[in-house]
Amino acid sequence: MLLKFYKNLNESGTDEAGRGCLAGPVTAAAIILPESFENSILTDSKLLSERKREMLEPLLKEKSICFGIAHIQPETIDKINILNASILGMHQAIDALSKKPEYIIVDGNRFKSYKNIPHSCIVKGDSKYLSIAAASVLAKTARDAYMLKLHEEYPMYNWKKNKGYPTKEHRAAIKKYGATKYHRMSFKLLPDH
């Protein structure tokens, strides 16, 4: 299914990646695409292979009117909770846009009004609208690249593969080595036995 624009009046799509992770930041992206933008591959980043996301990332950056990316670190997530951290990330990503959007479309069902710009929350918006799908790809590729850097510092958690998500392997490493400064202490790092 080809994705479309929502209102197409200089709209910014925004989305985040890494909400369910045990380690690393939650990363948000915002993007404004030109009206002429079309792409047959672009969809929700979770439905795309890593290869397709990496192929789309430079194309989206090049073809966009502007884009912004923000990382919210674990200490902030622990302080304000993951939902508020995700919204803060989206606000910071919109802050980073070089052009002010006239409308904001957000993936999901929760958002806090941003500078009196009208917005709509759209559940599964990343599989319906171009700019949210594009933001989901930019957030995911930026976060994956960030986790690769953290992996070099702490290779025993294998973040290059699990990206900080709660995989069996990641939890086994937490059990063996304990938590790092990149782990989210407000999250349940290990299941109860």
N, C-alpha and C positions, 0 to 999 in steps of 0.2 A: 504494500500500500504506500503510495506516495504521500509524504507529509506535506502540510500546507502552512500558511501563515494564519495567525489568529485574527488580528485586526489589520496588520500590515501598515500601521502608521508609525513607523520608526519605533517598533516594539523591541524590547529587550527580553530575551528568554533567559531564565536563570535556573540552575540546578546544582546539586552537590553530590559528592562521592565520598565514601568512607564513613558513612554514618554508623554502620554496625561493626566497625573495626575495634579491636582491643588496643591497638597502638597506632601512633601517627596522627596527623591532623585530619580534620574534616575539611575537604577542599571544595570551594564553590567557584562557579564560573558564570559570567553573564556575557551575552553577545547580542549585537544588533546586526542583522543580515540585510543586504540590499533586496529590494523587491524582485529583482531579476534572478535571485539565487534559486537554483534547482540542484538537487542531487538525488540520484536513485538509490544510493546505498544507505544514506544517512537515516538512522533511527535511534531509539534508546540505546545508549552505550552498552547496557547489559546484554543486549541481543547481538552485539557485534563482536567478531573475533578481535583479539589484540592487534593482529596485523591490519585489519580494516580500520580500527580506531587510530592506529599510528599513521595510516595512509591519509585519513580524513583530517587529522589535527593540523598539519601545515596548510592544507587547502582551506580549511575553515578560517584560520588566522589571516590568510592572504585575501580571501574573498569577503570577509566581514567588513562592515563599516567601522566597527571597533569591538574589542572584547576586553574583559577583565577577569583576573583569577585571584583568589584569596585563600590562604591556608589559615585555619584556626587551630592553634596548638592544644595538646592534651591538657595543660594546666588551666586553660580557659574553659575547655569542655567540662572539666571536673568542677570548675567554679560555677558555671551558669547553666549547665546540662546540655545534652547533645542537640535538643531541638533549638534552643536559643543560640547555640554555637553555629548550627547550620544556617539559621536566619541571619546571624551576624556576618557569616561568611558571604552569604548572598548580597547583603547590603554593601560589604566591602568590595565585592566583585563589581557591583553596579557603580560604586564610587570610582572605580578604576577605569570606567568607560570614558573615552575622550569626548563623547557626544551624549547629551542628556536624553534618555528615552522619553517618549510621550506616553508609553504604556509598558507595563511589566507583566510578563506571564511567568508563573512559578510552577515548577513541578511539585505536586503534592497538595496537601490540604491546609497547610499552616504557613502564614507569613505575617510580618508586621509591616504596616504601611511605611513606605519609603518616600520621604520628602514630598508628601502630597501628590505623588504620581499615581494615577489609578492603576490597579493591578487585579489580576484574576489568578486564583489558585486552580490548577487543573490536575486532578488525579490521573496518573499515567500520561501526563502531558508530554513526557519525553518520547512516547511512541505515537503522538498525534500531531505535534507542531514542530516545524523546522528549527526555530530558534531555541526551544527547550532541548531538543535532541542534540543540537550543536553544542549547547552549554554542557550537556551531560557528557559528551565526548571530551570536551576541553577539561572539565573537572576531573574526569577519570584518568586521562593521559597525564595531566599535571600531577595528580596524586601518586600515580604509579611511578613516575620519574622521581618524585620526592622519596618514596619508600625504597627505591633502588639505592639512593644515597645513604639512607639510614641503615640499609642492609650492610653496606661496607663497614659501618661502625659496629654493628652487632650481627655478624653473619649467622650466629647459632640459632637465630629465630627464623631464618630463611624468609625474610620479608620480601626478597626479590620474587619469590613464588607466591606466598600467601597474602602479601600486601598488608599484613596486619589484621586480616580477618580471623575469626575464631576457629581456625582449622584444628584438627586433632594434633597435628605436628606443632603448630604454634603453641597450643595449650601445654603440650608435653615439654616444650622448651621453657615455658614460664615456670612450670612445676620444677624443672631441673635447675634453671639459672636464676629464677626470681624475675621481678619486673624491672624494667629500665625507666629512665626519665621520659621515654617516649610512650610508655604505657598509660592508659587512661585509668586512674586509680578509682574513679567512681563507677567503673564498669566491673562486672563480675568476671574476673580474669580466669578463675578456675571454677568448674562446677562443684556443687556440694556432693560429697560421696555418701 
